[in-house]
C-alpha cells in the first residue's frame, strides 16, 4: 500500500508540474499563449502575463489539495484507485483553468484590435520538398535487432513453455498477473507488439517528415532553419524511443516465458526503458536543442491569425481545406492531426478494423 501511495502522489506532483509549466514559451509556441494566436509583439503583453499568473495561482493549491486528499483517503481506504481519480480531477481542473485563460485572451485580442493595421501572411519552406529531411534508416536498426532477438529467443523457449503463462498488468490495486493459456499467439503476443511498435514509429516518422512546417512569417529563414534541425532530431528521437520500448517488451517477454514475478525486476524492466524513452522524446524540444537560427531581415509580416480553425481551447485543428495531415501544435510542442482531413479519417477507420480483427484472432486463439 505504501508503494502505491508514493507512486500516486508522485504522479500527481509530476502532473501538477507539467500543467504548471504548460503556458511557458519553452513548452508551447511563443506567439500562441493558451492556444490563442497573437502578434509576436503581443506575446509578452500584460494580458498574457496576467492570465499566466491567474492560471498558476489556482493550479498550485489545487495540486496540493488533491495530493493531500489522495494520500489521506488512499491510506484510509487502502485503495490505489483514489490516486487515479485524483489525477483525473487534476486534469479536469487544469483544463478548466486553461479554457478560462484562453477565453480571456481571445476577448483581449478582439477588443484591443491586436491584428489591426498589421500585415498578415503565411511563410513556407519549399526546400522541405526539394531537399527534405531524410528518414534516418540507421536508427531503425536497433529496433529490428531487438525484435530479431525477441523472436529468436521465443522460438527457442516455446517448446519448453508451461501450459499457462502469466502476463503482468497494471490495475488500480497495483500490478496483477493474468493467466493465459500457452498458444503461439499468447507466447509471442509481446513480440507482435514489438513489430507493431516498430512499424508505428517508422510510419510516424515518415508522417512527421512530411508535416506542415512551423515557419514564422516575421522571421522565415531563422524559423525554417530551426524547424529543420528540430525535425531531424525528432525523427532520430522517435526511432530511439521505439527501440527502448522494444527493449522493455523483450524484458517482459522474458519474464513471462520464465514465469518470473519479481516486483523489483519488473520495476527495472519497465522503469529504466520508460525513463530513457521519456528523456529521448523530450530532448528535441529542449531550448539547447532548438538554439540557433541567426537573425532575419524584417519582413513586415506577422503569421496569419487562424484561430477559427482551432477548437477546444487551441488543442484541436479542424480545417477541411488544408491538405496537411499533421500540423504544428498550439498547446505543447510537436505536431497534432488535422481532424477534418479525409485521408486521416480513412486511415483511422482501417486501423480500427485491423485492431478489431486482431482482437478477435487473439481471443479465439
Number of C-alpha atoms within 10 A of each C-alpha: 13 12 10 21 22 13 14 23 23 14 16 25 18 13 17 25 14 12 22 19 16 21 27 15 16 14 18 21 22 19 20 21 27 30 29 23 24 26 21 15 10 18 19 15 11 10 16 20 14 12 21 20 13 13 21 20 12 14 20 15 12 17 26 15 12 21 23 15 16 25 20 14 16 20 16 9 10 15 18 24 19 21 27 17 14 22 23 12 15 22 16 12 17 23 15 14 16 24 18 16 25 21 15 16 22 18 12 14 18 11 9 10 11 14 16 9 7 14 12 16 15 14 20 15 18 11 11 17 10 8 8 12 16 13 15 16 11 9 18 20 14 18 25 17 14 21 23 15 15 23 18 11 15 20 14 10 14 15 8 10 17 12 9 17 21 21 20 18 10 9 11 14 13 13 13 14 14 11 11 13 14 18 16 13 16 20 24 19 14 23 24 17 15 27 15 13 19 23 15 14 20 21 12 15 23 15 13 22 22 18 19 19 23 21 21 21 21 22 21 23 20 17 23 23 17 19 18 20 18 19 23 18 19 22 25 21 22 21 28 22 23 25 27 23 23 28 25 23 24 23 20 21 22 17 20 21 23 15 15 13 15 9 11 8 14 17 10 13 18 16 13 13 20 17 12 15 19 13 13 20 19 15 16 23 21 13 11 9 14 17 12 13 15 11 11 12 10 10 12 12 18 21 22 18 15 10 16 10 14 18 12 11 21 22 14 18 23 15 16 13 8 13 13 18 22 22 19 19 20 26 22 21 18 21 18 19 17 23 16 17 19 13 14 16 14 10 11 12 12 12 12 11 12 12 12 12 12 12 12 11 11 14 10 8 12
